[in-house]
Amino acid sequence: MATDPSHAFNALMQRFTESQGIPQPSAQQCRGFEFESEGHVFRCFSHPTQPDQMMLECDIVMLDESQQRNPAVLRRLNQINDSLWISSNWFILVDNDGQALIARQQSIESSSPADLNNEICAAIDKAAALKQAIEASVMVESSPLPGSDPTPPHVRFA
């Protein structure tokens, strides 16, 4: 018998909050949660179009308008993104407000409260390391990064 995906997400959230000692109103449908640690906000919510998946994301750093338009910063984000995606299935996004964040989707059914707790810790650790790497590239705003190609980044399809 197939499990209703929204029920599966709610059940996972209920088990997770219980394992962490966090009270959750039992009658309320849980759409997700936010967790803040070390200046980074981690979010977990049900995927908007794939009900058997959940989205995990964590803020890295806020980029100002000049940083969002800086080719060196964008190139560095692209380089980090390539490496991050290959090594861990996380990817970097920059939202409409200039917030750089890491995100990934994950199967609800194959996730446990312990898995979710590990993902939170890993995401916050990744976000802290990425913040340092991004801020280091911002400090050389108008200079090309060492070893970088001065041509604009391109899109690759696999």
Steps between C-alpha positions, in 0.01 A plus 500: 500500500644837397549764766357848447812715438376785719436250779854360454651850535286576806593165655871569444465850650312355800770236559775759454350753743439225755861379467622856562260572787326775301124529561285495187124553504362158404190634324696738276630402157875560490626658177857523622727668750792741540797452728758771571855430612831682470340779294357262240132413453422142395158428349324173426168494315298274275590535133242721324459273193637160605305389807727202571799736537601765750719804447791580728669838484736709709595869473866570426544876468313807376654651187456871434410628152859562393600149607204352309626670182870435553631249241777378735251425778257331260780296345613389846144402595479298178831324575395420856160383377657252254714350773223499761245334272738222397619428854176525699185560288466850650488798266532876545216739423472876529142607571331822383616683815867410444513225763745229396389162629563131453213267419419142414199277479471169678258210508264514796449126513871420524566762771501448873514753785869414545562561126327837522704596807820404315390706196442805722849472652664438161314789334599747772863384480497532118336844520766625744785375278336640185445837667876525561578401139247747357612784725862434399404531132304821569815659644663478155194653333659658196791259464462167325539201728840329483493244221157611381404541138409864419226386260145493634371175650302274271225246545592133481254218453577147605 
